[in-house]
């Protein structure tokens, strides 16, 4: 079988009836080429199925047009929405993503996992791993390259840009909602505290409940699974049932509701329950689940802008995105459609 030869830049130039230098400008500096010529070249690229040699272009331009992303294997599916939007937004700006996953939560594992991205010569790095050690790595790498961190606890004082969900605003809305329905004994069930978002939620919860003049009760950390919530609720029942529970995520919240139901404790009549993430099935559970919806789509868009600005050498920025409180049956005695706040 004869192997089909991959089209070259000169093949594109011949079909478009331009020089190969013009094709190169269309690929690297499209603003320098007239719209008519650019359209002709782009049409030839499409017809021939031409694919630029990224490595060669990187050597010539000193820029790979590739952004590295470090993600944790423990990331839940909801965060993938943000990465998808990030990829689309950067692609529109002429960049590609190169993703590396990390298994361990310690700094050494993080450092080892990021090496392939650095070896490729990425123009910037997005640290999307949730572990707090990933934030430490981001701060260190920012001394020598553009870095954007997708986690709380990082500011411009650390020398890099960051974007994260504003849990201060989100949890303030949750606490206000629970107090409005008459709850006074409030409990937060957190996840593993090595995660930056978990730490941010505990801090925001403690600050807000204390500000309201109530005890800031926090249960022991649990795995971020339905079983983790189920086990937490069993302990909670033995220690004394609160008026309301704010769970680290929706899966934990659903596990809590199941355990309470098995003991004959009614949700929301006796205990209100609120989760985080707006899991797609949460609106169909019985009772339907109140939740703090994180705006991962907006997070991805903002992250893309921060990456482009960082590559351009602009000063770092800190962006925070307020989540939406969606009130459903698990924390409200009122029927009808979901009520969205924020």
Buried (B, 14 or more C-beta within 10 A) or exposed (E): EEEEEEBBBEBBBBBBEBEBEBBBBBBBEEEEBEEEBBEBBBEBBEEBEBEBEEEEBBEEEEBBBBBBBBBBEBBBEBBEBBBEBBBEBBEEEEBEBBBBEBEBBEBEBBBBBBEEBBEBBBBBBBBBBBBBBBBBBBBBBBEEBBBBBBBBBBBEEBBBBBBBBBBBBBBBBBBEBBBEBEBEBBBBBBBBEBBBBBBBBBBBBBBBBEEBEBEBBBBEBBBBBBEBBBBBBBEBBEEEBBBBBBBBBBBBBBBBBBBBBEEEBEBBEEBBBBBBBBBEEBBEBEBBBBBBBBBBBBBBBBBBBBBBBBBEEEEBBBBBBBBBBBBBBBBBEEEEEBEEEB
